[in-house]
Amino acid sequence: MEDKKCFNCKTPESEIPVVNMRYKNKELWVCPRCIPSMIHEPQLVEQSLAEAEQA
Ligand SMILES: [Zn+2]
């Protein structure tokens, strides 16, 4: 099975728990460390998603 990674900090679920979220019809995984930044700076999510799509 594929190792899920936090979309923001790229930490794999083997190192930290990640939770599944949906955003704009996309599925993403995020770790608890990055949830606060999602709450306070949602534009970062847009940026990270755009970068993740290019990778
Ligand atoms: Zn993270």
mmCIF file of the protein (N, C-alpha, C, O) and its ligand, coordinates in Angstrom:
data_MODEL
# 
_entry.id   MODEL 
# 
loop_
_entity.id 
_entity.type 
_entity.pdbx_number_of_molecules 
1 polymer     1 
2 non-polymer 1 
# 
_entity_poly.entity_id                      1 
_entity_poly.type                           'polypeptide(L)' 
_entity_poly.nstd_linkage                   no 
_entity_poly.nstd_monomer                   no 
_entity_poly.pdbx_seq_one_letter_code       MEDKKCFNCKTPESEIPVVNMRYKNKELWVCPRCIPSMIHEPQLVEQSLAEAEQA 
_entity_poly.pdbx_seq_one_letter_code_can   MEDKKCFNCKTPESEIPVVNMRYKNKELWVCPRCIPSMIHEPQLVEQSLAEAEQA 
_entity_poly.pdbx_strand_id                 A 
# 
loop_
_entity_poly_seq.entity_id 
_entity_poly_seq.num 
_entity_poly_seq.mon_id 
_entity_poly_seq.hetero 
1 1  MET n 
1 2  GLU n 
1 3  ASP n 
1 4  LYS n 
1 5  LYS n 
1 6  CYS n 
1 7  PHE n 
1 8  ASN n 
1 9  CYS n 
1 10 LYS n 
1 11 THR n 
1 12 PRO n 
1 13 GLU n 
1 14 SER n 
1 15 GLU n 
1 16 ILE n 
1 17 PRO n 
1 18 VAL n 
1 19 VAL n 
1 20 ASN n 
1 21 MET n 
1 22 ARG n 
1 23 TYR n 
1 24 LYS n 
1 25 ASN n 
1 26 LYS n 
1 27 GLU n 
1 28 LEU n 
1 29 TRP n 
1 30 VAL n 
1 31 CYS n 
1 32 PRO n 
1 33 ARG n 
1 34 CYS n 
1 35 ILE n 
1 36 PRO n 
1 37 SER n 
1 38 MET n 
1 39 ILE n 
1 40 HIS n 
1 41 GLU n 
1 42 PRO n 
1 43 GLN n 
1 44 LEU n 
1 45 VAL n 
1 46 GLU n 
1 47 GLN n 
1 48 SER n 
1 49 LEU n 
1 50 ALA n 
1 51 GLU n 
1 52 ALA n 
1 53 GLU n 
1 54 GLN n 
1 55 ALA n 
# 
loop_
_struct_asym.id 
_struct_asym.entity_id 
A 1 
B 2 
# 
loop_
_chem_comp.id 
_chem_comp.type 
_chem_comp.mon_nstd_flag 
ALA 'L-peptide linking' y 
ARG 'L-peptide linking' y 
ASN 'L-peptide linking' y 
ASP 'L-peptide linking' y 
CYS 'L-peptide linking' y 
GLN 'L-peptide linking' y 
GLU 'L-peptide linking' y 
HIS 'L-peptide linking' y 
ILE 'L-peptide linking' y 
LEU 'L-peptide linking' y 
LYS 'L-peptide linking' y 
MET 'L-peptide linking' y 
PHE 'L-peptide linking' y 
PRO 'L-peptide linking' y 
SER 'L-peptide linking' y 
THR 'L-peptide linking' y 
TRP 'L-peptide linking' y 
TYR 'L-peptide linking' y 
VAL 'L-peptide linking' y 
ZN  non-polymer         . 
# 
_pdbx_entity_nonpoly.entity_id   2 
_pdbx_entity_nonpoly.name        ? 
_pdbx_entity_nonpoly.comp_id     ZN 
# 
_pdbx_nonpoly_scheme.asym_id         B 
_pdbx_nonpoly_scheme.entity_id       2 
_pdbx_nonpoly_scheme.mon_id          ZN 
_pdbx_nonpoly_scheme.ndb_seq_num     1 
_pdbx_nonpoly_scheme.pdb_seq_num     101 
_pdbx_nonpoly_scheme.auth_seq_num    101 
_pdbx_nonpoly_scheme.pdb_mon_id      ZN 
_pdbx_nonpoly_scheme.auth_mon_id     ZN 
_pdbx_nonpoly_scheme.pdb_strand_id   A 
_pdbx_nonpoly_scheme.pdb_ins_code    . 
# 
loop_
_atom_site.group_PDB 
_atom_site.id 
_atom_site.type_symbol 
_atom_site.label_atom_id 
_atom_site.label_alt_id 
_atom_site.label_comp_id 
_atom_site.label_asym_id 
_atom_site.label_entity_id 
_atom_site.label_seq_id 
_atom_site.pdbx_PDB_ins_code 
_atom_site.Cartn_x 
_atom_site.Cartn_y 
_atom_site.Cartn_z 
_atom_site.occupancy 
_atom_site.B_iso_or_equiv 
_atom_site.pdbx_formal_charge 
_atom_site.auth_seq_id 
_atom_site.auth_comp_id 
_atom_site.auth_asym_id 
_atom_site.auth_atom_id 
_atom_site.pdbx_PDB_model_num 
ATOM   1   N  N  . MET A 1 1  ? 0.837   -1.203 0.000   1.00 0.00 ? 1   MET A N  1 
ATOM   2   C  CA . MET A 1 1  ? 0.000   0.000  0.000   1.00 0.00 ? 1   MET A CA 1 
ATOM   3   C  C  . MET A 1 1  ? 0.872   1.254  0.000   1.00 0.00 ? 1   MET A C  1 
ATOM   4   O  O  . MET A 1 1  ? 1.937   1.296  0.616   1.00 0.00 ? 1   MET A O  1 
ATOM   5   N  N  . GLU A 1 2  ? 0.410   2.224  -0.676  1.00 0.00 ? 2   GLU A N  1 
ATOM   6   C  CA . GLU A 1 2  ? 1.129   3.493  -0.782  1.00 0.00 ? 2   GLU A CA 1 
ATOM   7   C  C  . GLU A 1 2  ? 1.188   4.191  0.581   1.00 0.00 ? 2   GLU A C  1 
ATOM   8   O  O  . GLU A 1 2  ? 0.214   4.206  1.334   1.00 0.00 ? 2   GLU A O  1 
ATOM   9   N  N  . ASP A 1 3  ? 2.345   4.763  0.870   1.00 0.00 ? 3   ASP A N  1 
ATOM   10  C  CA . ASP A 1 3  ? 2.499   5.488  2.123   1.00 0.00 ? 3   ASP A CA 1 
ATOM   11  C  C  . ASP A 1 3  ? 1.900   6.882  1.957   1.00 0.00 ? 3   ASP A C  1 
ATOM   12  O  O  . ASP A 1 3  ? 2.358   7.668  1.127   1.00 0.00 ? 3   ASP A O  1 
ATOM   13  N  N  . LYS A 1 4  ? 0.890   7.177  2.738   1.00 0.00 ? 4   LYS A N  1 
ATOM   14  C  CA . LYS A 1 4  ? 0.276   8.503  2.641   1.00 0.00 ? 4   LYS A CA 1 
ATOM   15  C  C  . LYS A 1 4  ? 1.199   9.538  3.277   1.00 0.00 ? 4   LYS A C  1 
ATOM   16  O  O  . LYS A 1 4  ? 1.846   9.288  4.294   1.00 0.00 ? 4   LYS A O  1 
ATOM   17  N  N  . LYS A 1 5  ? 1.236   10.690 2.653   1.00 0.00 ? 5   LYS A N  1 
ATOM   18  C  CA . LYS A 1 5  ? 2.083   11.761 3.173   1.00 0.00 ? 5   LYS A CA 1 
ATOM   19  C  C  . LYS A 1 5  ? 1.249   13.000 3.426   1.00 0.00 ? 5   LYS A C  1 
ATOM   20  O  O  . LYS A 1 5  ? 0.255   13.245 2.742   1.00 0.00 ? 5   LYS A O  1 
ATOM   21  N  N  . CYS A 1 6  ? 1.660   13.775 4.411   1.00 0.00 ? 6   CYS A N  1 
ATOM   22  C  CA . CYS A 1 6  ? 1.047   15.077 4.619   1.00 0.00 ? 6   CYS A CA 1 
ATOM   23  C  C  . CYS A 1 6  ? 1.309   15.925 3.380   1.00 0.00 ? 6   CYS A C  1 
ATOM   24  O  O  . CYS A 1 6  ? 2.451   16.052 2.938   1.00 0.00 ? 6   CYS A O  1 
ATOM   25  N  N  . PHE A 1 7  ? 0.259   16.499 2.826   1.00 0.00 ? 7   PHE A N  1 
ATOM   26  C  CA . PHE A 1 7  ? 0.422   17.261 1.581   1.00 0.00 ? 7   PHE A CA 1 
ATOM   27  C  C  . PHE A 1 7  ? 1.296   18.487 1.795   1.00 0.00 ? 7   PHE A C  1 
ATOM   28  O  O  . PHE A 1 7  ? 1.874   19.020 0.847   1.00 0.00 ? 7   PHE A O  1 
ATOM   29  N  N  . ASN A 1 8  ? 1.389   18.928 3.031   1.00 0.00 ? 8   ASN A N  1 
ATOM   30  C  CA . ASN A 1 8  ? 2.091   20.179 3.306   1.00 0.00 ? 8   ASN A CA 1 
ATOM   31  C  C  . ASN A 1 8  ? 3.567   19.956 3.665   1.00 0.00 ? 8   ASN A C  1 
ATOM   32  O  O  . ASN A 1 8  ? 4.456   20.535 3.041   1.00 0.00 ? 8   ASN A O  1 
ATOM   33  N  N  . CYS A 1 9  ? 3.819   19.119 4.670   1.00 0.00 ? 9   CYS A N  1 
ATOM   34  C  CA . CYS A 1 9  ? 5.199   18.943 5.127   1.00 0.00 ? 9   CYS A CA 1 
ATOM   35  C  C  . CYS A 1 9  ? 5.808   17.649 4.608   1.00 0.00 ? 9   CYS A C  1 
ATOM   36  O  O  . CYS A 1 9  ? 6.987   17.377 4.833   1.00 0.00 ? 9   CYS A O  1 
ATOM   37  N  N  . LYS A 1 10 ? 4.984   16.833 3.899   1.00 0.00 ? 10  LYS A N  1 
ATOM   38  C  CA . LYS A 1 10 ? 5.461   15.587 3.273   1.00 0.00 ? 10  LYS A CA 1 
ATOM   39  C  C  . LYS A 1 10 ? 5.884   14.521 4.268   1.00 0.00 ? 10  LYS A C  1 
ATOM   40  O  O  . LYS A 1 10 ? 6.548   13.556 3.892   1.00 0.00 ? 10  LYS A O  1 
ATOM   41  N  N  . THR A 1 11 ? 5.513   14.678 5.521   1.00 0.00 ? 11  THR A N  1 
ATOM   42  C  CA . THR A 1 11 ? 5.829   13.641 6.488   1.00 0.00 ? 11  THR A CA 1 
ATOM   43  C  C  . THR A 1 11 ? 4.946   12.418 6.230   1.00 0.00 ? 11  THR A C  1 
ATOM   44  O  O  . THR A 1 11 ? 3.725   12.552 6.155   1.00 0.00 ? 11  THR A O  1 
ATOM   45  N  N  . PRO A 1 12 ? 5.537   11.234 6.094   1.00 0.00 ? 12  PRO A N  1 
ATOM   46  C  CA . PRO A 1 12 ? 4.738   10.046 5.821   1.00 0.00 ? 12  PRO A CA 1 
ATOM   47  C  C  . PRO A 1 12 ? 4.001   9.544  7.053   1.00 0.00 ? 12  PRO A C  1 
ATOM   48  O  O  . PRO A 1 12 ? 4.389   9.830  8.185   1.00 0.00 ? 12  PRO A O  1 
ATOM   49  N  N  . GLU A 1 13 ? 2.936   8.795  6.817   1.00 0.00 ? 13  GLU A N  1 
ATOM   50  C  CA . GLU A 1 13 ? 2.119   8.303  7.925   1.00 0.00 ? 13  GLU A CA 1 
ATOM   51  C  C  . GLU A 1 13 ? 2.868   7.291  8.788   1.00 0.00 ? 13  GLU A C  1 
ATOM   52  O  O  . GLU A 1 13 ? 2.420   6.951  9.883   1.00 0.00 ? 13  GLU A O  1 
ATOM   53  N  N  . SER A 1 14 ? 3.999   6.815  8.295   1.00 0.00 ? 14  SER A N  1 
ATOM   54  C  CA . SER A 1 14 ? 4.804   5.933  9.138   1.00 0.00 ? 14  SER A CA 1 
ATOM   55  C  C  . SER A 1 14 ? 5.483   6.711  10.263  1.00 0.00 ? 14  SER A C  1 
ATOM   56  O  O  . SER A 1 14 ? 5.961   6.127  11.235  1.00 0.00 ? 14  SER A O  1 
ATOM   57  N  N  . GLU A 1 15 ? 5.519   8.049  10.117  1.00 0.00 ? 15  GLU A N  1 
ATOM   58  C  CA . GLU A 1 15 ? 6.163   8.876  11.144  1.00 0.00 ? 15  GLU A CA 1 
ATOM   59  C  C  . GLU A 1 15 ? 5.178   9.681  11.968  1.00 0.00 ? 15  GLU A C  1 
ATOM   60  O  O  . GLU A 1 15 ? 5.452   10.024 13.118  1.00 0.00 ? 15  GLU A O  1 
ATOM   61  N  N  . ILE A 1 16 ? 4.030   9.981  11.378  1.00 0.00 ? 16  ILE A N  1 
ATOM   62  C  CA . ILE A 1 16 ? 3.062   10.824 12.074  1.00 0.00 ? 16  ILE A CA 1 
ATOM   63  C  C  . ILE A 1 16 ? 1.670   10.436 11.574  1.00 0.00 ? 16  ILE A C  1 
ATOM   64  O  O  . ILE A 1 16 ? 1.511   10.096 10.401  1.00 0.00 ? 16  ILE A O  1 
ATOM   65  N  N  . PRO A 1 17 ? 0.663   10.483 12.444  1.00 0.00 ? 17  PRO A N  1 
ATOM   66  C  CA . PRO A 1 17 ? -0.689  10.200 11.957  1.00 0.00 ? 17  PRO A CA 1 
ATOM   67  C  C  . PRO A 1 17 ? -1.140  11.287 10.976  1.00 0.00 ? 17  PRO A C  1 
ATOM   68  O  O  . PRO A 1 17 ? -0.886  12.473 11.185  1.00 0.00 ? 17  PRO A O  1 
ATOM   69  N  N  . VAL A 1 18 ? -1.796  10.870 9.931   1.00 0.00 ? 18  VAL A N  1 
ATOM   70  C  CA . VAL A 1 18 ? -2.349  11.848 8.995   1.00 0.00 ? 18  VAL A CA 1 
ATOM   71  C  C  . VAL A 1 18 ? -3.850  11.631 8.881   1.00 0.00 ? 18  VAL A C  1 
ATOM   72  O  O  . VAL A 1 18 ? -4.334  10.505 8.998   1.00 0.00 ? 18  VAL A O  1 
ATOM   73  N  N  . VAL A 1 19 ? -4.574  12.704 8.656   1.00 0.00 ? 19  VAL A N  1 
ATOM   74  C  CA . VAL A 1 19 ? -6.021  12.597 8.491   1.00 0.00 ? 19  VAL A CA 1 
ATOM   75  C  C  . VAL A 1 19 ? -6.397  12.953 7.063   1.00 0.00 ? 19  VAL A C  1 
ATOM   76  O  O  . VAL A 1 19 ? -5.776  13.803 6.424   1.00 0.00 ? 19  VAL A O  1 
ATOM   77  N  N  . ASN A 1 20 ? -7.423  12.282 6.588   1.00 0.00 ? 20  ASN A N  1 
ATOM   78  C  CA . ASN A 1 20 ? -7.897  12.491 5.231   1.00 0.00 ? 20  ASN A CA 1 
ATOM   79  C  C  . ASN A 1 20 ? -8.884  13.643 5.202   1.00 0.00 ? 20  ASN A C  1 
ATOM   80  O  O  . ASN A 1 20 ? -9.811  13.711 6.009   1.00 0.00 ? 20  ASN A O  1 
ATOM   81  N  N  . MET A 1 21 ? -8.669  14.538 4.265   1.00 0.00 ? 21  MET A N  1 
ATOM   82  C  CA . MET A 1 21 ? -9.570  15.669 4.079   1.00 0.00 ? 21  MET A CA 1 
ATOM   83  C  C  . MET A 1 21 ? -9.929  15.771 2.616   1.00 0.00 ? 21  MET A C  1 
ATOM   84  O  O  . MET A 1 21 ? -9.248  15.237 1.741   1.00 0.00 ? 21  MET A O  1 
ATOM   85  N  N  . ARG A 1 22 ? -11.010 16.469 2.382   1.00 0.00 ? 22  ARG A N  1 
ATOM   86  C  CA . ARG A 1 22 ? -11.366 16.769 1.001   1.00 0.00 ? 22  ARG A CA 1 
ATOM   87  C  C  . ARG A 1 22 ? -11.391 18.275 0.845   1.00 0.00 ? 22  ARG A C  1 
ATOM   88  O  O  . ARG A 1 22 ? -11.838 19.008 1.727   1.00 0.00 ? 22  ARG A O  1 
ATOM   89  N  N  . TYR A 1 23 ? -10.900 18.711 -0.297  1.00 0.00 ? 23  TYR A N  1 
ATOM   90  C  CA . TYR A 1 23 ? -10.877 20.139 -0.573  1.00 0.00 ? 23  TYR A CA 1 
ATOM   91  C  C  . TYR A 1 23 ? -11.010 20.323 -2.067  1.00 0.00 ? 23  TYR A C  1 
ATOM   92  O  O  . TYR A 1 23 ? -10.224 19.781 -2.845  1.00 0.00 ? 23  TYR A O  1 
ATOM   93  N  N  . LYS A 1 24 ? -12.010 21.092 -2.466  1.00 0.00 ? 24  LYS A N  1 
ATOM   94  C  CA . LYS A 1 24 ? -12.243 21.344 -3.890  1.00 0.00 ? 24  LYS A CA 1 
ATOM   95  C  C  . LYS A 1 24 ? -12.246 20.055 -4.708  1.00 0.00 ? 24  LYS A C  1 
ATOM   96  O  O  . LYS A 1 24 ? -11.624 19.957 -5.766  1.00 0.00 ? 24  LYS A O  1 
ATOM   97  N  N  . ASN A 1 25 ? -12.967 19.076 -4.179  1.00 0.00 ? 25  ASN A N  1 
ATOM   98  C  CA . ASN A 1 25 ? -13.134 17.809 -4.882  1.00 0.00 ? 25  ASN A CA 1 
ATOM   99  C  C  . ASN A 1 25 ? -11.849 16.997 -4.966  1.00 0.00 ? 25  ASN A C  1 
ATOM   100 O  O  . ASN A 1 25 ? -11.772 16.036 -5.731  1.00 0.00 ? 25  ASN A O  1 
ATOM   101 N  N  . LYS A 1 26 ? -10.850 17.370 -4.195  1.00 0.00 ? 26  LYS A N  1 
ATOM   102 C  CA . LYS A 1 26 ? -9.621  16.580 -4.149  1.00 0.00 ? 26  LYS A CA 1 
ATOM   103 C  C  . LYS A 1 26 ? -9.468  16.004 -2.766  1.00 0.00 ? 26  LYS A C  1 
ATOM   104 O  O  . LYS A 1 26 ? -9.944  16.565 -1.778  1.00 0.00 ? 26  LYS A O  1 
ATOM   105 N  N  . GLU A 1 27 ? -8.788  14.862 -2.714  1.00 0.00 ? 27  GLU A N  1 
ATOM   106 C  CA . GLU A 1 27 ? -8.532  14.225 -1.449  1.00 0.00 ? 27  GLU A CA 1 
ATOM   107 C  C  . GLU A 1 27 ? -7.122  14.588 -1.030  1.00 0.00 ? 27  GLU A C  1 
ATOM   108 O  O  . GLU A 1 27 ? -6.195  14.537 -1.839  1.00 0.00 ? 27  GLU A O  1 
ATOM   109 N  N  . LEU A 1 28 ? -6.959  14.951 0.222   1.00 0.00 ? 28  LEU A N  1 
ATOM   110 C  CA . LEU A 1 28 ? -5.608  15.212 0.676   1.00 0.00 ? 28  LEU A CA 1 
ATOM   111 C  C  . LEU A 1 28 ? -5.421  14.705 2.092   1.00 0.00 ? 28  LEU A C  1 
ATOM   112 O  O  . LEU A 1 28 ? -6.378  14.492 2.837   1.00 0.00 ? 28  LEU A O  1 
ATOM   113 N  N  . TRP A 1 29 ? -4.163  14.519 2.435   1.00 0.00 ? 29  TRP A N  1 
ATOM   114 C  CA . TRP A 1 29 ? -3.795  13.999 3.741   1.00 0.00 ? 29  TRP A CA 1 
ATOM   115 C  C  . TRP A 1 29 ? -3.014  15.078 4.467   1.00 0.00 ? 29  TRP A C  1 
ATOM   116 O  O  . TRP A 1 29 ? -2.142  15.730 3.893   1.00 0.00 ? 29  TRP A O  1 
ATOM   117 N  N  . VAL A 1 30 ? -3.336  15.252 5.718   1.00 0.00 ? 30  VAL A N  1 
ATOM   118 C  CA . VAL A 1 30 ? -2.660  16.301 6.470   1.00 0.00 ? 30  VAL A CA 1 
ATOM   119 C  C  . VAL A 1 30 ? -2.352  15.798 7.878   1.00 0.00 ? 30  VAL A C  1 
ATOM   120 O  O  . VAL A 1 30 ? -3.146  15.073 8.478   1.00 0.00 ? 30  VAL A O  1 
ATOM   121 N  N  . CYS A 1 31 ? -1.202  16.189 8.391   1.00 0.00 ? 31  CYS A N  1 
ATOM   122 C  CA . CYS A 1 31 ? -0.828  15.784 9.736   1.00 0.00 ? 31  CYS A CA 1 
ATOM   123 C  C  . CYS A 1 31 ? -1.285  16.848 10.728  1.00 0.00 ? 31  CYS A C  1 
ATOM   124 O  O  . CYS A 1 31 ? -1.543  17.988 10.339  1.00 0.00 ? 31  CYS A O  1 
ATOM   125 N  N  . PRO A 1 32 ? -1.386  16.483 12.015  1.00 0.00 ? 32  PRO A N  1 
ATOM   126 C  CA . PRO A 1 32 ? -1.865  17.441 13.012  1.00 0.00 ? 32  PRO A CA 1 
ATOM   127 C  C  . PRO A 1 32 ? -1.021  18.708 13.093  1.00 0.00 ? 32  PRO A C  1 
ATOM   128 O  O  . PRO A 1 32 ? -1.534  19.777 13.423  1.00 0.00 ? 32  PRO A O  1 
ATOM   129 N  N  . ARG A 1 33 ? 0.258   18.592 12.797  1.00 0.00 ? 33  ARG A N  1 
ATOM   130 C  CA . ARG A 1 33 ? 1.122   19.773 12.861  1.00 0.00 ? 33  ARG A CA 1 
ATOM   131 C  C  . ARG A 1 33 ? 0.722   20.821 11.844  1.00 0.00 ? 33  ARG A C  1 
ATOM   132 O  O  . ARG A 1 33 ? 0.912   22.018 12.061  1.00 0.00 ? 33  ARG A O  1 
ATOM   133 N  N  . CYS A 1 34 ? 0.170   20.370 10.740  1.00 0.00 ? 34  CYS A N  1 
ATOM   134 C  CA . CYS A 1 34 ? -0.135  21.307 9.659   1.00 0.00 ? 34  CYS A CA 1 
ATOM   135 C  C  . CYS A 1 34 ? -1.578  21.795 9.701   1.00 0.00 ? 34  CYS A C  1 
ATOM   136 O  O  . CYS A 1 34 ? -1.939  22.719 8.972   1.00 0.00 ? 34  CYS A O  1 
ATOM   137 N  N  . ILE A 1 35 ? -2.392  21.195 10.532  1.00 0.00 ? 35  ILE A N  1 
ATOM   138 C  CA . ILE A 1 35 ? -3.792  21.629 10.613  1.00 0.00 ? 35  ILE A CA 1 
ATOM   139 C  C  . ILE A 1 35 ? -3.910  23.086 11.066  1.00 0.00 ? 35  ILE A C  1 
ATOM   140 O  O  . ILE A 1 35 ? -4.700  23.833 10.489  1.00 0.00 ? 35  ILE A O  1 
ATOM   141 N  N  . PRO A 1 36 ? -3.146  23.516 12.085  1.00 0.00 ? 36  PRO A N  1 
ATOM   142 C  CA . PRO A 1 36 ? -3.258  24.931 12.474  1.00 0.00 ? 36  PRO A CA 1 
ATOM   143 C  C  . PRO A 1 36 ? -2.970  25.893 11.329  1.00 0.00 ? 36  PRO A C  1 
ATOM   144 O  O  . PRO A 1 36 ? -3.634  26.921 11.195  1.00 0.00 ? 36  PRO A O  1 
ATOM   145 N  N  . SER A 1 37 ? -1.979  25.562 10.503  1.00 0.00 ? 37  SER A N  1 
ATOM   146 C  CA . SER A 1 37 ? -1.673  26.474 9.397   1.00 0.00 ? 37  SER A CA 1 
ATOM   147 C  C  . SER A 1 37 ? -2.800  26.482 8.370   1.00 0.00 ? 37  SER A C  1 
ATOM   148 O  O  . SER A 1 37 ? -3.038  27.493 7.708   1.00 0.00 ? 37  SER A O  1 
ATOM   149 N  N  . MET A 1 38 ? -3.496  25.344 8.239   1.00 0.00 ? 38  MET A N  1 
ATOM   150 C  CA . MET A 1 38 ? -4.642  25.313 7.335   1.00 0.00 ? 38  MET A CA 1 
ATOM   151 C  C  . MET A 1 38 ? -5.752  26.226 7.846   1.00 0.00 ? 38  MET A C  1 
ATOM   152 O  O  . MET A 1 38 ? -6.439  26.902 7.080   1.00 0.00 ? 38  MET A O  1 
ATOM   153 N  N  . ILE A 1 39 ? -5.902  26.218 9.173   1.00 0.00 ? 39  ILE A N  1 
ATOM   154 C  CA . ILE A 1 39 ? -6.974  27.013 9.775   1.00 0.00 ? 39  ILE A CA 1 
ATOM   155 C  C  . ILE A 1 39 ? -6.672  28.505 9.618   1.00 0.00 ? 39  ILE A C  1 
ATOM   156 O  O  . ILE A 1 39 ? -7.548  29.300 9.276   1.00 0.00 ? 39  ILE A O  1 
ATOM   157 N  N  . HIS A 1 40 ? -5.418  28.863 9.877   1.00 0.00 ? 40  HIS A N  1 
ATOM   158 C  CA . HIS A 1 40 ? -5.075  30.280 9.917   1.00 0.00 ? 40  HIS A CA 1 
ATOM   159 C  C  . HIS A 1 40 ? -4.694  30.850 8.561   1.00 0.00 ? 40  HIS A C  1 
ATOM   160 O  O  . HIS A 1 40 ? -4.863  32.043 8.309   1.00 0.00 ? 40  HIS A O  1 
ATOM   161 N  N  . GLU A 1 41 ? -4.178  29.990 7.691   1.00 0.00 ? 41  GLU A N  1 
ATOM   162 C  CA . GLU A 1 41 ? -3.723  30.490 6.399   1.00 0.00 ? 41  GLU A CA 1 
ATOM   163 C  C  . GLU A 1 41 ? -4.187  29.575 5.268   1.00 0.00 ? 41  GLU A C  1 
ATOM   164 O  O  . GLU A 1 41 ? -3.384  28.865 4.664   1.00 0.00 ? 41  GLU A O  1 
ATOM   165 N  N  . PRO A 1 42 ? -5.474  29.599 4.993   1.00 0.00 ? 42  PRO A N  1 
ATOM   166 C  CA . PRO A 1 42 ? -5.997  28.693 3.959   1.00 0.00 ? 42  PRO A CA 1 
ATOM   167 C  C  . PRO A 1 42 ? -5.350  28.908 2.597   1.00 0.00 ? 42  PRO A C  1 
ATOM   168 O  O  . PRO A 1 42 ? -5.360  27.998 1.768   1.00 0.00 ? 42  PRO A O  1 
ATOM   169 N  N  . GLN A 1 43 ? -4.796  30.073 2.347   1.00 0.00 ? 43  GLN A N  1 
ATOM   170 C  CA . GLN A 1 43 ? -4.143  30.280 1.049   1.00 0.00 ? 43  GLN A CA 1 
ATOM   171 C  C  . GLN A 1 43 ? -2.900  29.408 0.900   1.00 0.00 ? 43  GLN A C  1 
ATOM   172 O  O  . GLN A 1 43 ? -2.471  29.112 -0.215  1.00 0.00 ? 43  GLN A O  1 
ATOM   173 N  N  . LEU A 1 44 ? -2.323  28.998 2.037   1.00 0.00 ? 44  LEU A N  1 
ATOM   174 C  CA . LEU A 1 44 ? -1.188  28.078 1.981   1.00 0.00 ? 44  LEU A CA 1 
ATOM   175 C  C  . LEU A 1 44 ? -1.613  26.729 1.413   1.00 0.00 ? 44  LEU A C  1 
ATOM   176 O  O  . LEU A 1 44 ? -0.840  26.063 0.724   1.00 0.00 ? 44  LEU A O  1 
ATOM   177 N  N  . VAL A 1 45 ? -2.827  26.341 1.703   1.00 0.00 ? 45  VAL A N  1 
ATOM   178 C  CA . VAL A 1 45 ? -3.339  25.070 1.192   1.00 0.00 ? 45  VAL A CA 1 
ATOM   179 C  C  . VAL A 1 45 ? -3.405  25.123 -0.328  1.00 0.00 ? 45  VAL A C  1 
ATOM   180 O  O  . VAL A 1 45 ? -3.019  24.174 -1.010  1.00 0.00 ? 45  VAL A O  1 
ATOM   181 N  N  . GLU A 1 46 ? -3.890  26.223 -0.842  1.00 0.00 ? 46  GLU A N  1 
ATOM   182 C  CA . GLU A 1 46 ? -3.953  26.412 -2.289  1.00 0.00 ? 46  GLU A CA 1 
ATOM   183 C  C  . GLU A 1 46 ? -2.567  26.274 -2.898  1.00 0.00 ? 46  GLU A C  1 
ATOM   184 O  O  . GLU A 1 46 ? -2.370  25.564 -3.885  1.00 0.00 ? 46  GLU A O  1 
ATOM   185 N  N  . GLN A 1 47 ? -1.617  26.963 -2.294  1.00 0.00 ? 47  GLN A N  1 
ATOM   186 C  CA . GLN A 1 47 ? -0.236  26.940 -2.795  1.00 0.00 ? 47  GLN A CA 1 
ATOM   187 C  C  . GLN A 1 47 ? 0.339   25.531 -2.777  1.00 0.00 ? 47  GLN A C  1 
ATOM   188 O  O  . GLN A 1 47 ? 0.890   25.060 -3.773  1.00 0.00 ? 47  GLN A O  1 
ATOM   189 N  N  . SER A 1 48 ? 0.207   24.870 -1.648  1.00 0.00 ? 48  SER A N  1 
ATOM   190 C  CA . SER A 1 48 ? 0.772   23.541 -1.511  1.00 0.00 ? 48  SER A CA 1 
ATOM   191 C  C  . SER A 1 48 ? 0.128   22.567 -2.471  1.00 0.00 ? 48  SER A C  1 
ATOM   192 O  O  . SER A 1 48 ? 0.800   21.706 -3.038  1.00 0.00 ? 48  SER A O  1 
ATOM   193 N  N  . LEU A 1 49 ? -1.172  22.700 -2.654  1.00 0.00 ? 49  LEU A N  1 
ATOM   194 C  CA . LEU A 1 49 ? -1.877  21.823 -3.584  1.00 0.00 ? 49  LEU A CA 1 
ATOM   195 C  C  . LEU A 1 49 ? -1.370  22.045 -5.001  1.00 0.00 ? 49  LEU A C  1 
ATOM   196 O  O  . LEU A 1 49 ? -1.150  21.086 -5.741  1.00 0.00 ? 49  LEU A O  1 
ATOM   197 N  N  . ALA A 1 50 ? -1.188  23.273 -5.371  1.00 0.00 ? 50  ALA A N  1 
ATOM   198 C  CA . ALA A 1 50 ? -0.690  23.581 -6.708  1.00 0.00 ? 50  ALA A CA 1 
ATOM   199 C  C  . ALA A 1 50 ? 0.694   22.991 -6.911  1.00 0.00 ? 50  ALA A C  1 
ATOM   200 O  O  . ALA A 1 50 ? 0.999   22.452 -7.975  1.00 0.00 ? 50  ALA A O  1 
ATOM   201 N  N  . GLU A 1 51 ? 1.530   23.096 -5.885  1.00 0.00 ? 51  GLU A N  1 
ATOM   202 C  CA . GLU A 1 51 ? 2.867   22.525 -5.984  1.00 0.00 ? 51  GLU A CA 1 
ATOM   203 C  C  . GLU A 1 51 ? 2.817   21.010 -6.031  1.00 0.00 ? 51  GLU A C  1 
ATOM   204 O  O  . GLU A 1 51 ? 3.576   20.380 -6.767  1.00 0.00 ? 51  GLU A O  1 
ATOM   205 N  N  . ALA A 1 52 ? 1.924   20.427 -5.249  1.00 0.00 ? 52  ALA A N  1 
ATOM   206 C  CA . ALA A 1 52 ? 1.808   18.969 -5.214  1.00 0.00 ? 52  ALA A CA 1 
ATOM   207 C  C  . ALA A 1 52 ? 1.377   18.427 -6.575  1.00 0.00 ? 52  ALA A C  1 
ATOM   208 O  O  . ALA A 1 52 ? 1.781   17.332 -6.968  1.00 0.00 ? 52  ALA A O  1 
ATOM   209 N  N  . GLU A 1 53 ? 0.563   19.186 -7.283  1.00 0.00 ? 53  GLU A N  1 
ATOM   210 C  CA . GLU A 1 53 ? 0.090   18.718 -8.587  1.00 0.00 ? 53  GLU A CA 1 
ATOM   211 C  C  . GLU A 1 53 ? 1.203   18.745 -9.621  1.00 0.00 ? 53  GLU A C  1 
ATOM   212 O  O  . GLU A 1 53 ? 1.213   17.949 -10.559 1.00 0.00 ? 53  GLU A O  1 
ATOM   213 N  N  . GLN A 1 54 ? 2.134   19.663 -9.441  1.00 0.00 ? 54  GLN A N  1 
ATOM   214 C  CA . GLN A 1 54 ? 3.249   19.736 -10.394 1.00 0.00 ? 54  GLN A CA 1 
ATOM   215 C  C  . GLN A 1 54 ? 4.249   18.623 -10.149 1.00 0.00 ? 54  GLN A C  1 
ATOM   216 O  O  . GLN A 1 54 ? 4.933   18.185 -11.074 1.00 0.00 ? 54  GLN A O  1 
ATOM   217 N  N  . ALA A 1 55 ? 4.340   18.158 -8.900  1.00 0.00 ? 55  ALA A N  1 
ATOM   218 C  CA . ALA A 1 55 ? 5.354   17.150 -8.562  1.00 0.00 ? 55  ALA A CA 1 
ATOM   219 C  C  . ALA A 1 55 ? 5.031   15.791 -9.171  1.00 0.00 ? 55  ALA A C  1 
ATOM   220 O  O  . ALA A 1 55 ? 5.783   14.835 -8.982  1.00 0.00 ? 55  ALA A O  1 
HETATM 221 ZN ZN . ZN  B 2 .  ? 2.219   18.133 7.828   1.00 0.00 2 101 ZN  A ZN 1 
# 
